[in-house]
Amino acid sequence: MTLLAAALAFAAAASAQAYAQAGSPRRVLVIYSYSRHLPWSTGVAQGLAEILEPIDSRDRPVLFEENIDADLAADTVSRLAWVEGIAEKYRDIPLDAVIAESQQAAALLLAHPGLFESAARFLFNYAPSSSLGKGNGLERGYSTASDLGKALEAIPLLLPSVRRVVVVADRSGIGLARTRQIRGIAEAALTVPLEIWDEFSLEELLGRARALPRDWAIFYLPVQRDREGAPLVAADVAARLSAAAPVPVFSHFDTLIGTGIVGGYSVSAVQLGRVLGRVAAYGDTAAPASQSDYAEATMGYWFDARALSRWRIPAGIVPPDSVTLFVSQTAWDRAWPIVLAALVIFAAESALVLGLARSSAQRKKAMAMLAAERASLEEKIALRTADLSRANAELAAEVAYRTLAEEREKASAAGKAMLFIELQHRIKNSMAIISSLVGIESDAVEAPEAKSSLATLGSRVSALASLYDILYDSGGIEDIDLVDYLGRVIDSAAESIGADARGISVTKHIMPASIDMKRAISIGLIVNELVTDCFKHAFPGGRRGTITVRLAREGEALALDIVDDGIGLPPGFNPAEAEGFGLKLVGLLAEQLGSSLSAASAGGSRFSLRFPA
């Protein structure tokens, strides 16, 4: 027995013991063709769990799962060793069914008809080919033969003026099987000429795609190896191909939607997993009755709204039963709660301003009356010097009146001071309400772009709210302590983006400095935007790192630097030409400070401003 067979057989006793303890009425082995970490396998596993998890544990089938490595499937010696080991592993487990999830798993079962011959054998999502074995003749098979034709027919349906379709595939076993199917479909039914590309390096593929005429289209079958056999990531190839080609890219797999492809008539990994789950739980009675039933259960029209918009494909032309993903809300749908909140705040502030104006007018009127009365008193003293007692009495009364008026004036001034503090308090609370509304809206939307936009808006509101926190704590308007204010802004941005969970730290080197409120607002928003952009773009794919914020005095100026040790800026990056709203906002705020934003990339990215102190 080979080392691989011995290693697999080592787990046989444990597997048999687990089955005996479970006591389930069914034992089912599922063989996957790809790594469980790929989006396709993740979707299949999700659909499988949706069916099996709600079943009572006493009735739920015992599920055994195995994966076939792509290199193993291509190497005869390793494959035979794997088959020998897997047969030994499950020798003492009476399996009720064996399910092959895709092409490589189906090819393995068909090539070894004696493997698990006592179990019902089901083959899903495979491409028929003369290179496949004959099996034992009892397999229930559901192929992609008819569905590839429907996927190709969707292209001229959405692009009536298309003149030619380029089919991009690789020369793996399943790739060759699919291209043979497509050639047969083209000869039998399609009216649009096809051209098949299946020998290339990745750069050659992208170069040929860039040169395509604009009235052509691409049909992408997952490419997992190049001409030399080097491994490729199918989703990464789809994304780069969609970005490079001047024509729309279609596909037959829903897990590729989101990489830039338009979509098309696709097989859904989650829906395939649900079919596998029903077969695992209930056997033949739950299997699709025919190929058309299988297609109806696992396939449908799936499109990316962003790609449809990019290629100006009208939404009304897609089939009526289509699923369109990544549909963005309109600007008004996203903004109306914020606009409403802003109007409420504006109305409250207007009422407070009117109250202050009225109080000021009344004070002026009282002062004018007091001045007039004082003049009248002096005239009376001059005219009635003879009647001193009466004049003295009137003078005493007048003094008492003046004292009362002054006390009222002091009380009015104290009331206005309290009113101003209350105004700051209400503005602070209003900012908190806006931040909560933005957070609620962010939780409600599903589109990643809308969620990101709302998160950015929330961080901007938090930056302003930090300023009003400081104003309220200080009891009124005065110069703002930048150490305290920028510290709050940076901590709020780090918390909102989840810096600790992502392993991103923020270092602050801020010299003690105070500045007026107007410029403090601009500086706070600039720091918030640049720190948030570093969180979003400098550390992709779970990368860890550090963001450093420095504020120092340089002569008569203040120097602000935001530095990260991330992936750096794109070559030739110029913040003044950036299309994002955040950098445009930073540019406008920098102009208000009498400065401009500069950017550099060396071991990360650096954004710098110099403005008068």
C-alpha positions as CSV (number, residue, x, y, z in Angstrom):
1,M,0.0,0.0,0.0
2,T,1.4,3.5,-0.9
3,L,2.1,6.1,1.8
4,L,-1.0,8.1,0.6
5,A,-3.2,5.0,0.9
6,A,-1.8,4.3,4.3
7,A,-2.4,7.8,5.5
8,L,-6.1,7.8,4.3
9,A,-6.7,4.3,5.8
10,F,-5.4,5.6,9.2
11,A,-8.7,7.6,9.6
12,A,-10.9,4.6,8.7
13,A,-11.4,3.4,12.3
14,A,-12.2,6.9,13.6
15,S,-14.7,7.4,10.8
16,A,-16.5,4.1,11.4
17,Q,-16.6,4.9,15.2
18,A,-18.2,8.3,14.4
19,Y,-20.8,6.7,12.2
20,A,-21.6,4.1,15.0
21,Q,-22.1,6.9,17.5
22,A,-24.3,9.0,15.2
23,G,-26.7,6.1,14.4
24,S,-28.0,8.0,11.3
25,P,-30.3,6.2,8.8
26,R,-28.2,7.4,5.9
27,R,-24.4,7.6,5.2
28,V,-23.4,9.9,2.3
29,L,-20.0,10.7,0.9
30,V,-19.6,14.0,-1.0
31,I,-16.5,14.3,-3.2
32,Y,-15.6,17.9,-4.1
33,S,-13.5,18.8,-7.2
34,Y,-11.9,22.0,-5.8
35,S,-10.4,23.4,-2.7
36,R,-12.9,24.3,0.0
37,H,-11.5,27.8,0.2
38,L,-12.5,28.8,-3.3
39,P,-15.7,31.0,-3.7
40,W,-17.4,28.2,-5.7
41,S,-16.8,25.5,-3.0
42,T,-17.8,27.9,-0.3
43,G,-21.2,28.5,-2.1
44,V,-21.8,24.8,-2.5
45,A,-21.1,24.2,1.2
46,Q,-23.4,27.0,2.1
47,G,-26.3,25.6,0.1
48,L,-25.6,22.1,1.5
49,A,-25.8,23.4,5.1
50,E,-29.0,25.3,4.4
51,I,-30.7,22.0,3.7
52,L,-29.1,19.7,6.3
53,E,-28.9,21.9,9.4
54,P,-32.6,22.3,9.9
55,I,-33.1,18.5,10.0
56,D,-33.3,17.0,13.4
57,S,-30.0,15.6,14.5
58,R,-31.5,12.1,14.9
59,D,-32.7,12.1,11.2
60,R,-29.8,14.1,9.7
61,P,-27.5,11.9,7.4
62,V,-24.0,11.3,8.5
63,L,-22.0,13.4,5.9
64,F,-18.5,12.4,4.9
65,E,-16.6,14.9,2.7
66,E,-13.4,14.6,0.5
67,N,-11.6,17.0,-1.8
68,I,-9.7,16.1,-5.0
69,D,-6.5,18.2,-5.5
70,A,-6.2,19.4,-9.1
71,D,-2.6,18.1,-9.4
72,L,-3.8,14.7,-8.0
73,A,-6.5,14.4,-10.6
74,A,-4.0,15.0,-13.4
75,D,-1.4,12.5,-12.2
76,T,-2.3,8.8,-12.8
77,V,-0.1,7.3,-10.1
78,S,-1.3,9.7,-7.4
79,R,-4.9,9.3,-8.5
80,L,-4.7,5.5,-8.2
81,A,-3.1,5.8,-4.8
82,W,-5.8,8.2,-3.7
83,V,-8.5,5.8,-4.9
84,E,-6.9,2.9,-3.1
85,G,-6.6,4.9,0.1
86,I,-10.2,6.2,-0.1
87,A,-11.6,2.7,-0.7
88,E,-9.7,1.5,2.4
89,K,-10.8,4.4,4.4
90,Y,-14.5,3.7,3.8
91,R,-14.3,-0.1,3.6
92,D,-16.2,-0.6,6.9
93,I,-18.7,2.2,6.4
94,P,-21.8,1.1,4.4
95,L,-22.4,4.2,2.3
96,D,-25.9,4.8,1.0
97,A,-24.8,7.4,-1.6
98,V,-21.7,8.9,-3.2
99,I,-22.1,12.4,-4.7
100,A,-19.6,13.9,-7.2
101,E,-19.9,17.6,-7.0
102,S,-18.1,18.6,-10.3
103,Q,-16.0,17.5,-13.2
104,Q,-12.9,16.0,-11.5
105,A,-15.0,14.1,-9.0
106,A,-17.3,12.8,-11.7
107,A,-14.3,11.7,-13.8
108,L,-12.9,9.8,-10.9
109,L,-16.1,7.9,-10.2
110,L,-16.6,7.1,-13.9
111,A,-13.0,5.9,-14.3
112,H,-13.5,3.5,-11.3
113,P,-16.8,1.7,-11.6
114,G,-16.0,-0.7,-8.8
115,L,-15.4,2.2,-6.3
116,F,-18.4,2.3,-3.8
117,E,-20.3,0.0,-6.2
118,S,-22.9,-0.8,-3.5
119,A,-23.8,2.9,-3.0
120,A,-26.1,5.0,-5.3
121,R,-23.7,7.2,-7.3
122,F,-24.7,10.8,-8.4
123,L,-22.7,13.0,-10.8
124,F,-23.4,16.8,-10.9
125,N,-22.2,19.7,-12.9
126,Y,-19.9,17.9,-15.3
127,A,-19.1,18.2,-19.0
128,P,-19.6,15.0,-21.0
129,S,-16.5,13.9,-22.8
130,S,-15.2,10.9,-24.7
131,S,-12.2,11.0,-22.3
132,L,-14.4,10.1,-19.4
133,G,-14.9,6.6,-18.2
134,K,-18.1,4.7,-18.7
135,G,-18.8,4.1,-15.0
136,N,-21.0,1.2,-14.0
137,G,-24.0,2.4,-16.0
138,L,-26.1,3.0,-12.8
139,E,-25.0,6.6,-12.1
140,R,-27.5,9.4,-12.1
141,G,-25.8,12.2,-14.1
142,Y,-26.6,15.9,-14.6
143,S,-24.3,17.6,-17.0
144,T,-23.8,21.1,-18.4
145,A,-24.3,20.0,-22.0
146,S,-27.6,21.9,-22.8
147,D,-26.9,24.8,-20.4
148,L,-23.8,26.0,-22.1
149,G,-25.9,26.5,-25.2
150,K,-28.4,28.6,-23.3
151,A,-25.5,30.6,-21.7
152,L,-24.1,31.4,-25.2
153,E,-27.6,32.3,-26.5
154,A,-27.9,35.0,-23.8
155,I,-25.1,37.0,-25.4
156,P,-26.9,38.1,-28.6
157,L,-30.1,38.5,-26.6
158,L,-28.4,41.3,-24.6
159,L,-26.1,42.5,-27.5
160,P,-28.2,42.3,-30.7
161,S,-25.4,43.9,-32.7
162,V,-22.6,41.5,-31.6
163,R,-20.6,40.1,-34.6
164,R,-18.4,37.5,-32.9
165,V,-18.0,35.8,-29.6
166,V,-14.6,34.8,-28.2
167,V,-14.7,31.8,-25.9
168,V,-11.8,32.0,-23.3
169,A,-11.0,28.6,-21.7
170,D,-8.0,26.6,-20.6
171,R,-6.7,23.2,-21.8
172,S,-7.5,21.2,-18.6
173,G,-9.6,18.2,-18.9
174,I,-12.8,20.0,-18.1
175,G,-11.7,23.0,-20.3
176,L,-11.3,20.8,-23.3
177,A,-14.6,19.0,-22.7
178,R,-16.4,22.3,-22.5
179,T,-14.8,23.7,-25.7
180,R,-15.8,20.5,-27.5
181,Q,-19.4,21.0,-26.3
182,I,-19.3,24.6,-27.4
183,R,-18.1,23.7,-30.9
184,G,-20.9,21.3,-31.3
185,I,-23.4,23.9,-30.1
186,A,-22.1,26.5,-32.5
187,E,-22.3,24.1,-35.5
188,A,-25.9,23.1,-34.5
189,A,-27.7,26.2,-33.4
190,L,-25.8,29.5,-32.9
191,T,-26.0,32.3,-35.4
192,V,-23.1,34.3,-34.1
193,P,-19.6,33.0,-35.1
194,L,-17.4,31.8,-32.3
195,E,-13.6,31.9,-31.8
196,I,-12.0,29.8,-29.1
197,W,-8.8,30.9,-27.2
198,D,-7.4,28.2,-24.9
199,E,-3.6,28.5,-25.3
200,F,-2.0,31.6,-23.8
201,S,-0.1,33.1,-20.9
202,L,-2.1,35.6,-18.8
203,E,-0.3,38.6,-20.3
204,E,-0.9,37.3,-23.9
205,L,-4.6,36.8,-23.0
206,L,-4.9,40.4,-21.7
207,G,-3.0,41.8,-24.7
208,R,-5.3,39.9,-27.3
209,A,-8.4,41.0,-25.4
210,R,-7.3,44.7,-25.5
211,A,-7.2,44.5,-29.3
212,L,-10.7,43.2,-29.8
213,P,-13.2,45.2,-32.0
214,R,-15.9,46.9,-29.9
215,D,-18.7,44.9,-31.6
216,W,-17.4,41.6,-30.3
217,A,-18.0,39.9,-26.9
218,I,-16.2,37.4,-24.6
219,F,-17.6,34.3,-23.0
220,Y,-15.3,33.3,-20.1
221,L,-15.0,29.8,-18.8
222,P,-13.0,29.6,-15.6
223,V,-9.2,29.6,-16.5
224,Q,-7.2,27.8,-13.8
225,R,-4.0,27.1,-15.7
226,D,-2.0,28.9,-18.5
227,R,-0.4,27.4,-21.5
228,E,2.6,26.1,-19.5
229,G,0.4,24.6,-16.8
230,A,1.1,27.3,-14.2
231,P,-1.8,27.7,-11.8
232,L,-4.1,30.8,-12.1
233,V,-7.0,32.1,-9.9
234,A,-10.1,32.0,-12.0
235,A,-11.7,35.0,-10.3
236,D,-8.5,37.1,-10.6
237,V,-8.3,36.3,-14.3
238,A,-12.0,37.3,-14.8
239,A,-11.4,40.6,-13.0
240,R,-8.3,41.5,-15.1
241,L,-9.9,40.3,-18.3
242,S,-13.0,42.5,-17.6
243,A,-10.8,45.5,-16.9
244,A,-8.6,45.1,-20.0
245,A,-11.1,44.2,-22.7
246,P,-13.0,47.0,-24.5
247,V,-16.0,44.6,-24.8
248,P,-18.4,43.0,-22.3
249,V,-17.4,39.7,-20.7
250,F,-20.1,37.0,-20.0
251,S,-19.8,33.7,-18.0
252,H,-21.6,30.6,-16.8
253,F,-20.8,30.7,-13.1
254,D,-22.5,33.0,-10.6
255,T,-19.5,33.1,-8.2
256,L,-17.6,35.2,-10.9
257,I,-20.2,38.0,-10.7
258,G,-18.7,40.9,-8.9
259,T,-15.3,40.6,-10.7
260,G,-16.5,43.0,-13.6
261,I,-18.2,40.4,-15.8
262,V,-21.8,41.1,-17.0
263,G,-23.1,37.7,-15.9
264,G,-25.4,35.6,-18.1
265,Y,-27.2,32.3,-17.8
266,S,-25.2,30.8,-14.9
267,V,-25.1,27.9,-12.5
268,S,-25.4,28.9,-8.9
269,A,-23.0,27.3,-6.4
270,V,-25.5,27.8,-3.5
271,Q,-28.4,26.3,-5.5
272,L,-26.3,23.4,-6.5
273,G,-25.4,22.8,-2.9
274,R,-29.1,22.8,-2.0
275,V,-29.7,20.1,-4.6
276,L,-26.8,18.0,-3.1
277,G,-28.2,18.5,0.3
278,R,-31.7,17.2,-0.7
279,V,-30.1,14.1,-2.4
280,A,-27.9,13.5,0.7
281,A,-30.9,13.7,3.0
282,Y,-33.6,11.9,1.0
283,G,-31.8,9.9,-1.8
284,D,-33.3,9.1,-5.2
285,T,-36.7,10.6,-4.4
286,A,-35.2,14.1,-4.0
287,A,-32.9,13.9,-7.1
288,P,-34.0,16.0,-10.1
289,A,-36.3,13.9,-12.4
290,S,-34.6,15.1,-15.6
291,Q,-31.8,17.3,-16.9
292,S,-34.3,20.2,-17.4
293,D,-35.4,19.9,-13.7
294,Y,-31.8,20.0,-12.7
295,A,-31.2,23.1,-14.8
296,E,-34.3,24.8,-13.3
297,A,-33.1,24.0,-9.8
298,T,-29.5,25.2,-10.2
299,M,-29.4,27.7,-13.0
300,G,-30.8,31.1,-13.9
301,Y,-30.0,34.5,-15.3
302,W,-27.6,36.5,-13.0
303,F,-26.3,39.9,-13.8
304,D,-24.1,42.7,-12.3
305,A,-26.0,46.0,-12.4
306,R,-22.7,47.9,-12.5
307,A,-21.5,46.0,-15.6
308,L,-24.9,46.4,-17.3
309,S,-24.5,50.1,-16.8
310,R,-20.9,50.1,-18.0
311,W,-21.8,48.5,-21.3
312,R,-25.1,50.5,-21.7
313,I,-27.3,47.3,-21.6
314,P,-30.9,48.4,-20.8
315,A,-32.4,46.8,-17.7
316,G,-35.6,46.2,-19.7
317,I,-33.8,43.8,-22.2
318,V,-32.7,41.2,-19.6
319,P,-35.0,38.2,-19.2
320,P,-37.9,38.9,-16.8
321,D,-36.8,36.2,-14.3
322,S,-33.3,37.5,-14.0
323,V,-31.5,38.3,-10.7
324,T,-29.6,41.6,-10.8
325,L,-27.0,42.2,-8.1
326,F,-25.2,45.3,-6.9
327,V,-28.1,47.6,-7.7
328,S,-27.2,51.0,-6.2
329,Q,-29.7,53.2,-4.5
330,T,-30.3,56.7,-6.0
331,A,-28.7,59.6,-4.4
332,W,-32.0,60.8,-3.0
333,D,-32.8,57.4,-1.5
334,R,-29.5,57.5,0.4
335,A,-29.6,61.2,1.3
336,W,-33.2,62.0,2.3
337,P,-32.9,61.0,6.0
338,I,-29.8,63.1,6.3
339,V,-31.4,66.0,4.5
340,L,-34.4,65.8,6.8
341,A,-32.2,65.7,9.9
342,A,-30.3,68.7,8.5
343,L,-33.6,70.6,8.0
344,V,-34.6,69.9,11.5
345,I,-31.3,71.1,12.9
346,F,-31.5,74.2,10.6
347,A,-35.1,75.0,11.9
348,A,-33.9,74.6,15.5
349,E,-30.9,76.9,15.0
350,S,-33.1,79.4,13.2
351,A,-35.5,79.5,16.1
352,L,-32.6,80.1,18.5
353,V,-31.2,82.8,16.4
354,L,-34.6,84.6,16.2
355,G,-34.9,84.3,20.0
356,L,-31.5,85.9,20.4
357,A,-32.3,88.7,17.9
358,R,-35.6,89.4,19.7
359,S,-33.8,89.5,23.1
360,S,-31.2,91.9,21.7
361,A,-33.9,94.2,20.3
362,Q,-35.7,94.3,23.6
363,R,-32.4,95.1,25.4
364,K,-31.7,98.0,23.0
365,K,-35.3,99.3,23.6
366,A,-34.8,99.2,27.4
367,M,-31.5,101.0,27.1
368,A,-33.0,103.7,25.0
369,M,-35.9,104.1,27.5
370,L,-33.3,104.3,30.3
371,A,-31.3,107.0,28.5
372,A,-34.5,109.0,27.8
373,E,-35.5,108.7,31.5
374,R,-32.1,109.9,32.6
375,A,-32.3,113.0,30.5
376,S,-35.8,113.7,31.8
377,L,-34.6,113.4,35.4
378,E,-31.7,115.8,34.9
379,E,-34.1,118.3,33.3
380,K,-36.5,118.0,36.3
381,I,-33.7,118.6,38.8
382,A,-32.6,121.7,37.0
383,L,-36.2,123.1,36.8
384,R,-37.2,122.1,40.4
385,T,-34.3,122.9,42.5
386,A,-36.7,124.8,44.9
387,D,-38.6,121.7,45.8
388,L,-35.6,119.6,47.0
389,S,-37.5,117.1,49.0
390,R,-39.8,116.3,46.2
391,A,-36.9,116.2,43.7
392,N,-34.9,114.0,46.1
393,A,-37.9,111.6,46.4
394,E,-38.2,111.4,42.7
395,L,-34.4,110.9,42.4
396,A,-34.5,108.0,44.8
397,A,-37.3,106.4,42.9
398,E,-35.4,106.8,39.7
399,V,-32.3,105.3,41.2
400,A,-34.3,102.3,42.4
401,Y,-35.7,101.9,38.8
402,R,-32.2,102.0,37.3
403,T,-30.9,99.5,39.8
404,L,-33.8,97.2,38.9
405,A,-33.1,97.6,35.2
406,E,-29.4,96.8,35.6
407,E,-30.2,93.7,37.6
408,R,-32.6,92.7,34.8
409,E,-29.8,93.3,32.3
410,K,-27.4,91.1,34.2
411,A,-30.0,88.4,34.5
412,S,-30.6,88.7,30.7
413,A,-26.9,88.4,30.0
414,A,-26.6,85.3,32.2
415,G,-29.7,83.8,30.4
416,K,-28.1,84.4,27.0
417,A,-24.9,82.7,28.2
418,M,-26.9,79.7,29.4
419,L,-28.9,79.8,26.1
420,F,-25.6,79.6,24.1
421,I,-24.4,76.7,26.1
422,E,-27.7,74.9,25.5
423,L,-27.3,75.7,21.8
424,Q,-23.9,73.9,21.8
425,H,-25.5,71.0,23.7
426,R,-28.3,70.7,21.2
427,I,-25.9,70.8,18.2
428,K,-23.8,68.1,19.9
429,N,-26.9,66.0,20.3
430,S,-28.0,66.7,16.8
431,M,-24.7,65.5,15.5
432,A,-25.1,62.3,17.5
433,I,-28.6,61.8,15.9
434,I,-27.2,62.3,12.4
435,S,-24.4,59.8,13.2
436,S,-27.0,57.3,14.4
437,L,-29.1,57.8,11.3
438,V,-26.1,57.2,9.1
439,G,-25.3,54.1,11.0
440,I,-28.8,52.8,10.8
441,E,-28.9,53.5,7.1
442,S,-25.5,51.7,6.7
443,D,-26.9,48.6,8.4
444,A,-30.0,48.6,6.2
445,V,-28.3,48.7,2.8
446,E,-26.6,45.7,1.3
447,A,-24.7,47.2,-1.6
448,P,-21.0,47.5,-0.6
449,E,-20.6,50.8,-2.4
450,A,-23.6,52.4,-0.5
451,K,-22.4,50.9,2.8
452,S,-18.9,52.3,2.3
453,S,-20.3,55.8,1.3
454,L,-22.4,55.9,4.4
455,A,-19.5,54.8,6.6
456,T,-17.4,57.6,5.2
457,L,-20.2,60.1,5.8
458,G,-20.5,58.8,9.4
459,S,-16.8,59.4,10.0
460,R,-17.2,63.0,8.7
461,V,-20.1,63.7,11.0
462,S,-18.0,62.1,13.9
463,A,-15.2,64.6,13.1
464,L,-17.6,67.5,13.5
465,A,-19.2,66.0,16.6
466,S,-15.8,65.8,18.3
467,L,-15.3,69.5,17.8
468,Y,-18.7,70.3,19.4
469,D,-17.8,67.9,22.3
470,I,-14.8,70.1,23.0
471,L,-16.8,73.3,22.7
472,Y,-19.5,72.0,25.0
473,D,-16.9,70.8,27.6
474,S,-15.2,74.3,27.5
475,G,-18.5,76.1,27.9
476,G,-18.2,78.3,24.8
477,I,-16.3,79.3,21.7
478,E,-12.5,79.6,22.2
479,D,-9.3,78.4,20.5
480,I,-9.4,74.6,20.0
481,D,-6.8,72.3,21.5
482,L,-5.6,70.3,18.5
483,V,-4.0,67.6,20.6
484,D,-7.4,66.7,22.2
485,Y,-9.5,67.4,19.0
486,L,-7.4,65.5,16.5
487,G,-6.9,62.7,19.0
488,R,-10.7,62.3,19.2
489,V,-11.1,62.5,15.4
490,I,-8.4,59.8,14.8
491,D,-9.8,57.5,17.5
492,S,-13.3,57.8,16.0
493,A,-12.1,57.0,12.5
494,A,-10.1,54.0,13.8
495,E,-13.1,52.7,15.7
496,S,-15.5,53.1,12.8
497,I,-13.3,51.2,10.4
498,G,-12.5,48.4,12.8
499,A,-8.7,49.1,13.0
500,D,-8.0,46.8,16.0
501,A,-9.8,43.9,14.4
502,R,-7.8,44.3,11.2
503,G,-4.5,44.6,13.0
504,I,-3.9,48.3,12.0
505,S,-2.4,50.6,14.6
506,V,-2.5,54.4,14.7
507,T,0.4,56.5,16.1
508,K,-0.2,60.1,17.0
509,H,2.6,62.7,17.2
510,I,0.7,66.0,17.6
511,M,2.5,69.0,19.1
512,P,0.5,71.2,21.6
513,A,-1.2,73.9,19.5
514,S,-4.5,75.8,19.6
515,I,-6.3,77.2,16.7
516,D,-9.6,79.0,15.9
517,M,-12.8,76.9,15.5
518,K,-13.2,77.6,11.7
519,R,-9.7,76.3,10.8
520,A,-10.0,73.5,13.4
521,I,-13.1,72.2,11.5
522,S,-11.1,72.1,8.2
523,I,-8.1,70.4,9.8
524,G,-10.3,67.8,11.6
525,L,-12.1,66.9,8.3
526,I,-8.8,66.7,6.4
527,V,-7.3,64.3,9.0
528,N,-10.5,62.2,9.1
529,E,-10.6,61.9,5.3
530,L,-6.9,61.0,4.9
531,V,-6.8,58.5,7.9
532,T,-10.0,56.9,6.6
533,D,-8.5,56.5,3.1
534,C,-5.4,54.9,4.5
535,F,-7.6,52.4,6.5
536,K,-9.6,51.6,3.3
537,H,-6.9,51.4,0.6
538,A,-3.4,51.0,2.2
539,F,-3.9,47.5,3.7
540,P,-5.9,45.2,1.3
541,G,-6.4,41.5,1.8
542,G,-6.1,41.5,5.6
543,R,-2.7,43.2,5.6
544,R,-1.5,44.7,8.9
545,G,0.3,47.9,9.4
546,T,0.7,51.3,11.0
547,I,-0.7,54.8,10.3
548,T,1.2,57.8,11.7
549,V,-0.3,61.3,12.1
550,R,2.2,64.1,12.8
551,L,1.6,67.8,13.5
552,A,4.6,70.0,14.1
553,R,5.6,73.6,13.8
554,E,8.0,74.6,11.0
555,G,8.9,78.2,11.4
556,E,5.7,80.3,11.0
557,A,3.8,77.3,9.7
558,L,2.2,74.1,10.9
559,A,3.2,70.9,9.1
560,L,0.6,68.0,8.9
561,D,1.7,64.6,7.7
562,I,-0.4,61.4,7.4
563,V,1.9,58.4,6.7
564,D,1.3,54.6,6.3
565,D,3.4,51.6,5.7
566,G,0.9,50.0,3.3
567,I,1.0,49.1,-0.4
568,G,1.7,52.7,-1.5
569,L,0.1,54.9,-4.1
570,P,-0.4,54.0,-7.8
571,P,2.4,55.2,-10.1
572,G,1.9,58.8,-11.2
573,F,-0.8,59.4,-8.5
574,N,-1.8,63.1,-8.2
575,P,-4.3,64.0,-5.5
576,A,-5.4,67.1,-7.4
577,E,-6.6,64.8,-10.2
578,A,-8.2,62.2,-8.0
579,E,-11.9,61.4,-8.8
580,G,-13.0,60.5,-5.3
581,F,-15.1,62.9,-3.4
582,G,-12.9,62.5,-0.2
583,L,-9.7,63.8,-1.9
584,K,-11.6,66.6,-3.6
585,L,-13.0,67.7,-0.2
586,V,-9.5,67.6,1.2
587,G,-8.2,69.8,-1.6
588,L,-11.0,72.4,-1.0
589,L,-10.3,72.4,2.7
590,A,-6.6,72.8,2.2
591,E,-7.2,75.9,0.0
592,Q,-9.3,77.4,2.8
593,L,-6.2,76.9,5.1
594,G,-4.0,78.6,2.5
595,S,-2.3,75.3,1.6
596,S,-2.4,72.4,-0.9
597,L,-2.2,68.6,-0.5
598,S,0.9,66.8,-1.7
599,A,1.3,63.0,-1.9
600,A,4.3,60.6,-2.2
601,S,4.8,56.8,-2.2
602,A,7.9,55.2,-0.7
603,G,7.5,52.2,1.5
604,G,3.8,53.2,1.9
605,S,2.0,56.5,1.2
606,R,2.5,60.0,2.6
607,F,0.0,63.0,2.5
608,S,1.4,66.4,3.5
609,L,0.1,69.9,4.1
610,R,1.8,73.1,5.3
611,F,-0.4,76.0,6.4
612,P,0.1,79.3,8.4
613,A,0.1,78.8,12.1
